[in-house]
C-alpha cells in the first residue's frame, strides 16, 4: 500500500474486557469467551503499542453542485474522485476531480437513463445499473458500462423484485463480483452474482422469503463463497443475515440486528464487522462463531481497502479514525466535528478519507473541523469533505 502519510501518535490506553454480553447468544448459539482489547481515546498510547497514528495535513471541501441530480463522490485513485450526474434530458454525465478537487474534468457523457447508475466498482473502472427497453415489459436490463471506453454491455434481463427487494447493486471489495436481488427460473427470490473475469452470472435461491420481509442489499465476500444480506421485517428492527453460497442456495449461518444508522462489511472472507442495534461495533468470525467488541457508540463505519484502518461516526456528530489490528482499535483520533456522516470512504492507499453527510440540526456552533487552518463551513446543509493525512 502506498504510504505517503507520516502519522503522529494520539491514542489510548487499553482496558481489558472478558465475557461478551449474553444477549448475543440468541443470535449465535454458544458463544466463545475471548479476551478483548477495547481502546479508550482519553489517554495517550505508548509508541511501543505499535504502528503509526493519524495527523491531518489538509482538508478539502468538494463542490456540491445540484445535489438533487448528482450522485455521491467516489474514489478512482489516491488523489482522484468521480461523480455521476443525471441530466434533465435523460443523459448521464461522469466527471473526475483531482486534488484540490475544485474543477471537474469531463470523463464521459452517455445517453439513456440508467437507474442506480451510481454503483461504481471499487477499482473505479465500471458503472453498473438497470436500463429499460420499450418491449421489456416487466423486465429490465442489467447494464455494465466501461468508463474507459464507454462500451455498454447488457449482462442480464431481470424481472422486477421491487415488492420484496430493492434494486441495489453492490460490488465486492475487490470488484471481482457484483451482486443483486433477482428471481430464479422457478420464480423464487434469489441472489444474483456476476463474476467480472468470466462474465457469468450465478443465481442462489433465498430460503423461504417472508411475505412481510423487505431485502435491502446483498454483498459477496471477495472469494465469492459467502454473502451478507440486509433485510427488514414488519415490526422488527433492520438486521443482516450472513451465509454461505453453495449448490445454488444461500445458506444462512448467522443473523443480528443492526443500528438504524449502522453498517456491516467484510473484514476478510471469514470475518465481518457490524454495528449492533445499541451502537456497539462487533467483529464476528464465521470459522469459530466467535465475537469481539471493538467499540461502543458507533453509527456508520468504513474500512480501508487493505482493512488496516477504520473510520466511524459517533452519536455526537463526529468522525473518528483508528488502526484496526486484529480485534483491537489503536490510536483513535477525532478528525472532524459537526457532521452526520452518511458516507465514509477511504482512498485506495488509505491515506485520505472522504466524508459525505449533513450538518446536525441542533448544534450549528459545533461545526468545526479538527484540521488546522480549515476554511469556514459554508451554508449548505450537505457537506462533502476530503481529509488528507500528513506526508
C-alpha positions, 0 to 999 in steps of 0.5 A: 500500500502506498504510504505517503502519510507520516502519522503522529501518535494520539491514542489510548490506553487499553482496558481489558474486557472478558465475557461478551454480553449474553444477549448475543447468544440468541443470535449465535448459539454458544458463544466463545469467551475471548479476551478483548482489547477495547481502546479508550481515546482519553489517554495517550498510547505508548509508541511501543503499542505499535504502528503509526497514528493519524495527523491531518495535513489538509482538508478539502471541501468538494463542490456540491453542485445540484445535489438533487441530480448528482450522485455521491463522490467516489474514489478512482485513485489516491488523489482522484474522485468521480461523480455521476450526474443525471441530466434533465434530458435523460443523459448521464454525465461522469466527471473526475476531480483531482486534488484540490478537487475544485474543477471537474474534468469531463470523463464521459457523457452517455445517453439513456437513463440508467437507474442506480447508475451510481454503483461504481466498482471499487477499482473505479473502472465500471458503472453498473445499473438497470436500463429499460427497453420499450418491449421489456415489459416487466423486465429490465436490463442489467447494464455494465458500462466501461468508463474507459471506453464507454462500451455498454454491455447488457449482462442480464434481463431481470424481472422486477423484485421491487415488492420484496427487494430493492434494486441495489447493486453492490460490488465486492471489495475487490470488484471481482463480483457484483451482486443483486436481488433477482428471481430464479427460473422457478420464480423464487427470490434469489441472489444474483452474482456476476463474476467480472473475469468470466462474465457469468452470472450465478443465481442462489435461491433465498430460503423461504422469503417472508411475505412481510420481509423487505431485502435491502442489499446483498454483498459477496465476500471477495472469494465469492463463497459467502454473502451478507444480506440486509433485510427488514421485517414488519415490526422488527428492527433492520438486521443482516443475515450472513451465509454461505453460497453453495449448490445454488442456495444461500445458506444462512449461518448467522443473523443480528440486528443492526443500528438504524444508522449502522453498517456491516462489511467484510473484514476478510472472507471469514470475518465481518464487522457490524454495528449492533442495534445499541451502537456497539461495533462487533467483529464476528468470525464465521470459522469459530462463531466467535465475537469481539467488541471493538467499540461502543457508540458507533453509527456508520463505519468504513474500512480501508481497502487493505482493512488496516484502518477504520473510520466511524461516526459517533452519536455526537456528530463526529468522525473518528479514525483508528488502526484496526489490528486484529480485534483491537482499535489503536490510536483513535483520533477525532478528525472532524466535528459537526457532521452526520456522516452518511458516507465514509470512504477511504482512498485506495492507499488509505491515506485520505478519507472522504466524508459525505453527510449533513450538518446536525440540526441542533448544534450549528456552533459545533461545526468545526473541523479538527484540521488546522487552518480549515476554511469556514463551513459554508451554508449548505446543509450537505457537506462533502469533505476530503481529509488528507493525512500528513506526508 
